[in-house]
Amino acid sequence: MWRIAKDSKALDLNSSYSYLLWCRDFAATSAVARNERGEPVGFVTGYVRPDRPRTLLVWQVAVDEAYRGRGLAAALLDGVVAQTGSAHRITAVETTITPGNTGSERLFASFAERHGALVEREVLFDEGLFPDGPHDPEVLYRIGPLSL
């Protein structure tokens, strides 16, 4: 997962350790796609928001460059939402996207369309809140209501 995130050049890269912990602690709200050799080729990570237990926050979505354009990200996202939705009665999905990340914008817009849901957008974290240098704002996409 760390390699796929690093190679994406679009995601904020977390430490390899954080991806290992994520797989352990948030496996029920995440998914990894593997190729015929068992190697990871895509993933979706997410968690149920503690203060909004019917909302799934999708943290990262990435697909290895060689596997893009096959609908893998959409299938992973749909799968995680369906799996989490049945366990937690999810009615909304949230994610943050930096302006200009057209791949993510299209992925979540098409997700909303497939599920007949609305998309609300607002800046969640302005660029001035990031202490480690220049960072684009993170725009919150709230998709719902979902009827799973």
C-alpha positions as CSV (number, residue, x, y, z in Angstrom):
1,M,0.0,0.0,0.0
2,W,2.8,2.4,0.9
3,R,4.4,1.9,-2.5
4,I,1.1,2.5,-4.4
5,A,0.5,5.7,-2.4
6,K,4.0,6.9,-3.0
7,D,3.8,6.1,-6.7
8,S,0.5,7.9,-7.0
9,K,2.1,11.3,-6.7
10,A,-1.3,12.6,-5.7
11,L,-1.7,11.4,-2.1
12,D,-0.1,12.6,1.0
13,L,2.3,9.8,1.8
14,N,2.1,8.4,5.3
15,S,4.9,6.3,6.9
16,S,5.0,2.6,6.0
17,Y,4.3,1.8,9.6
18,S,1.0,3.8,9.5
19,Y,-0.2,1.6,6.6
20,L,0.6,-1.5,8.5
21,L,-1.3,-0.3,11.5
22,W,-4.2,0.8,9.2
23,C,-4.4,-2.7,7.9
24,R,-4.6,-4.1,11.4
25,D,-6.9,-1.6,13.0
26,F,-9.2,-0.6,10.2
27,A,-9.4,-3.7,8.1
28,A,-13.2,-3.8,8.3
29,T,-13.5,-0.4,6.7
30,S,-10.7,-0.7,4.1
31,A,-9.9,-3.0,1.2
32,V,-6.9,-4.1,-0.8
33,A,-7.1,-5.4,-4.4
34,R,-4.4,-8.0,-5.4
35,N,-3.2,-9.2,-8.7
36,E,-2.9,-12.9,-9.7
37,R,0.5,-13.1,-7.9
38,G,-1.1,-11.8,-4.7
39,E,0.6,-8.4,-4.9
40,P,-1.4,-5.3,-3.8
41,V,-2.5,-3.2,-6.9
42,G,-5.1,-0.9,-5.3
43,F,-6.6,0.0,-2.0
44,V,-9.2,2.1,-0.2
45,T,-8.7,3.1,3.4
46,G,-11.5,4.5,5.6
47,Y,-13.0,4.6,9.1
48,V,-16.3,5.2,10.7
49,R,-16.3,8.7,12.3
50,P,-16.6,8.4,16.0
51,D,-18.8,11.5,16.3
52,R,-21.0,10.5,13.3
53,P,-21.3,6.7,13.5
54,R,-23.3,6.5,10.3
55,T,-20.6,8.3,8.3
56,L,-17.7,6.5,6.6
57,L,-14.7,8.8,6.1
58,V,-12.7,7.5,3.1
59,W,-9.0,8.4,3.8
60,Q,-7.2,7.3,0.7
61,V,-7.9,5.6,-2.6
62,A,-5.1,4.5,-4.9
63,V,-4.5,2.2,-7.8
64,D,-1.2,1.1,-9.2
65,E,-0.6,2.8,-12.5
66,A,-0.6,-0.4,-14.5
67,Y,-4.1,-1.2,-13.3
68,R,-5.8,2.2,-13.7
69,G,-8.7,2.7,-16.1
70,R,-10.3,-0.7,-15.3
71,G,-12.8,0.6,-12.7
72,L,-10.8,-0.9,-9.9
73,A,-11.1,2.2,-7.7
74,A,-14.8,2.4,-8.1
75,A,-15.2,-1.3,-7.4
76,L,-13.1,-1.0,-4.2
77,L,-15.0,2.1,-3.1
78,D,-18.4,0.4,-3.7
79,G,-17.2,-2.7,-1.9
80,V,-16.0,-0.9,1.2
81,V,-19.1,1.2,1.4
82,A,-21.4,-1.8,1.0
83,Q,-19.4,-3.8,3.6
84,T,-19.3,-0.9,6.1
85,G,-22.9,0.1,5.3
86,S,-24.3,-3.3,6.3
87,A,-22.3,-3.4,9.5
88,H,-22.8,0.3,10.6
89,R,-25.9,1.4,8.7
90,I,-23.9,4.0,6.9
91,T,-25.9,6.9,5.4
92,A,-23.1,9.2,4.3
93,V,-19.6,9.0,2.9
94,E,-17.0,11.8,3.4
95,T,-13.6,12.3,1.9
96,T,-11.3,15.2,1.3
97,I,-9.9,16.1,-2.0
98,T,-7.3,18.8,-2.9
99,P,-8.4,21.1,-5.8
100,G,-7.2,19.8,-9.1
101,N,-7.2,16.1,-8.2
102,T,-9.5,15.4,-11.0
103,G,-9.3,11.6,-10.7
104,S,-10.6,11.7,-7.1
105,E,-13.2,14.3,-8.1
106,R,-14.5,12.1,-10.9
107,L,-14.4,8.9,-8.7
108,F,-16.5,10.4,-5.9
109,A,-18.9,12.3,-8.3
110,S,-19.6,9.0,-10.1
111,F,-20.0,7.2,-6.8
112,A,-22.7,9.7,-5.8
113,E,-24.4,9.4,-9.1
114,R,-24.4,5.6,-8.9
115,H,-26.0,5.8,-5.5
116,G,-28.5,8.6,-6.3
117,A,-26.9,10.8,-3.6
118,L,-26.1,14.5,-3.4
119,V,-22.6,15.9,-3.0
120,E,-21.9,18.8,-0.7
121,R,-18.5,20.5,-0.8
122,E,-16.7,22.9,1.6
123,V,-13.2,23.7,2.6
124,L,-12.4,21.6,5.7
125,F,-8.7,22.6,6.2
126,D,-7.4,25.8,4.6
127,E,-3.8,25.8,3.4
128,G,-2.7,27.9,6.4
129,L,-3.4,25.1,8.8
130,F,-0.6,22.8,7.5
131,P,2.6,23.5,9.4
132,D,4.9,21.5,7.2
133,G,5.1,23.8,4.2
134,P,2.9,24.6,1.2
135,H,-0.2,22.4,1.0
136,D,-3.4,22.9,-1.0
137,P,-6.6,23.2,1.0
138,E,-8.5,20.0,1.7
139,V,-12.1,20.2,0.4
140,L,-14.6,18.0,2.3
141,Y,-17.0,16.1,0.0
142,R,-20.0,14.8,1.9
143,I,-22.1,12.3,-0.1
144,G,-25.5,11.3,1.0
145,P,-28.0,10.4,1.9
146,L,-27.2,6.8,1.0
147,S,-29.7,4.0,1.1
148,L,-27.7,0.8,1.1
